[in-house]
Amino acid sequence: MTNNSSPINQEIRDIFNSIAPVYDQLNDWLSLGQHRIWKAMTVKWSAAKPGNTCLDLCCGSGDIAFELARTVKQTGKVYGVDFSCNLLATAKERAQQQHIQTPITWIEADVLNLPFTENQFDAITMGYGLRNVKDIPRALQEMYRVLKPSGKAAILDFHRPPNPIFRNFQQWYLDNIVVPMATNLGVKDEYAYISPSLDRFPIGKEQISIAHQVGFVNATHYPIANGMMGVLVLNKK
Ligand SMILES: C[S@@+](CC[C@H](N)C(=O)[O-])C[C@H]1O[C@@H](n2cnc3c(N)ncnc32)[C@H](O)[C@@H]1O
C-alpha cells in the first residue's frame, strides 16, 4: 500500500526506520517526559469520543494511537498509519504489552496517499509528522478527504517561537542537547535533521492559510511550550 517511489520519501522513511530502536527512549529524555502531555492535549483537541472511529497519521511507535484508543474505548476503533515498517512493528509490540482492548489496525502507507475512502473518520491526529512530509497541502487535503463532515483534525509539531529568547533557547537545545544525545546513541544525522526541517516548516499562521486553501472551514493554531511546539486544530465543517 506504500507509495515510496520518490527518493525524498524514501530518504525520510529510511531515517525513521533507523531510529526505531531508540525513538521512545530519546523522546522521553529530550522532552523530559513532556511529549506525553502534548500528545494527550492533541487527542483532547481532536475531540475524539467513546465509540468514535479515529485515525492517527505518522503514528510511529504508537503513543497517540494508544491515547486515542483509551479515549474511544472498546466501542470505538483506531487506525494507525505510518510508512516505517520498523516503527509500526514497535507500535504493534507496545500495544500488546499495554493490553489495549480497543481494536487498533496498523497500516503501512504514505499519508500523502491514504488507503481510505471519503468521510470515514470522526477525528484525526498527527504528531511530529507534518514537518516531515514532502507535500504539506497534499497531507492536509488527504485529511480533509477522509474526515467525516463534522470531523476534527489535531496536528502536533515543533514550531519556531516568535519570541527571540525562546527561539534562541530552542536552537541551543537542539544543537547542544538533542544532537549530542542522539550522537551517543548512534543516530546523529537523523536528529541533526530536526533543525533544517523546522526552518522549512510553515509557522502557525502559514499552516492556517494552507488549511483554508484545502477546504477546512475553521483552523486554529495553538502555540504550546512557549511557542516551541504547536497544535493545528482543523474543522471540516
Ligand atoms: C517524528 S515521528 C513521530 C511519531 C509519532 N507520531 C510520535 O509522535 O511519537 C514521524 C513519523 O512520521 C512518519 N512519516 C513521515 N512521513 C511520512 C509519510 N509520508 N507517510 C507515512 N508516514 C510518514 C515516519 O515514519 C515517523 O514514524
The ligand as an SDF file (V2000), in Angstrom:
LIG
                    3D

 27 29  0  0  0  0  0  0  0  0999 V2000
    8.8760   12.0620   14.4390 C   0  0  0  0  0  0  0  0  0  0  0  0
    7.9800   10.5970   14.0730 S   0  0  0  0  0  0  0  0  0  0  0  0
    6.5080   10.8120   15.0380 C   0  0  0  0  0  0  0  0  0  0  0  0
    5.9300    9.5040   15.5110 C   0  0  0  0  0  0  0  0  0  0  0  0
    4.7460    9.6130   16.4670 C   0  0  0  0  0  0  0  0  0  0  0  0
    3.6160   10.2960   15.8540 N   0  0  0  0  0  0  0  0  0  0  0  0
    5.1240   10.3450   17.7350 C   0  0  0  0  0  0  0  0  0  0  0  0
    4.7040   11.4910   17.9080 O   0  0  0  0  0  0  0  0  0  0  0  0
    5.8710    9.7760   18.5310 O   0  0  0  0  0  0  0  0  0  0  0  0
    7.4080   10.9480   12.4500 C   0  0  0  0  0  0  0  0  0  0  0  0
    6.7620    9.7270   11.8080 C   0  0  0  0  0  0  0  0  0  0  0  0
    6.2240   10.1110   10.5590 O   0  0  0  0  0  0  0  0  0  0  0  0
    6.3940    9.0360    9.6420 C   0  0  0  0  0  0  0  0  0  0  0  0
    6.2560    9.6070    8.2910 N   0  0  0  0  0  0  0  0  0  0  0  0
    6.9050   10.6780    7.7600 C   0  0  0  0  0  0  0  0  0  0  0  0
    6.4630   10.9320    6.5240 N   0  0  0  0  0  0  0  0  0  0  0  0
    5.5030   10.0030    6.2600 C   0  0  0  0  0  0  0  0  0  0  0  0
    4.6670    9.7520    5.1450 C   0  0  0  0  0  0  0  0  0  0  0  0
    4.7360   10.4970    4.0290 N   0  0  0  0  0  0  0  0  0  0  0  0
    3.7850    8.7350    5.2170 N   0  0  0  0  0  0  0  0  0  0  0  0
    3.7100    7.9620    6.3300 C   0  0  0  0  0  0  0  0  0  0  0  0
    4.4780    8.1490    7.4240 N   0  0  0  0  0  0  0  0  0  0  0  0
    5.3660    9.1540    7.3940 C   0  0  0  0  0  0  0  0  0  0  0  0
    7.7510    8.4810   10.0000 C   0  0  0  0  0  0  0  0  0  0  0  0
    7.9470    7.1720    9.5330 O   0  0  0  0  0  0  0  0  0  0  0  0
    7.7300    8.5750   11.5310 C   0  0  0  0  0  0  0  0  0  0  0  0
    7.2320    7.4140   12.1230 O   0  0  0  0  0  0  0  0  0  0  0  0
  1  2  1  0
  2  3  1  0
  2 10  1  0
  3  4  1  0
  4  5  1  0
  5  6  1  0
  5  7  1  0
  7  8  2  0
  7  9  1  0
 10 11  1  0
 11 12  1  0
 11 26  1  0
 12 13  1  0
 13 14  1  0
 13 24  1  0
 14 15  1  0
 14 23  1  0
 15 16  2  0
 16 17  1  0
 17 18  1  0
 17 23  2  0
 18 19  1  0
 18 20  2  0
 20 21  1  0
 21 22  2  0
 22 23  1  0
 24 25  1  0
 24 26  1  0
 26 27  1  0
M  CHG  2   2   1   9  -1
M  END
$$$$
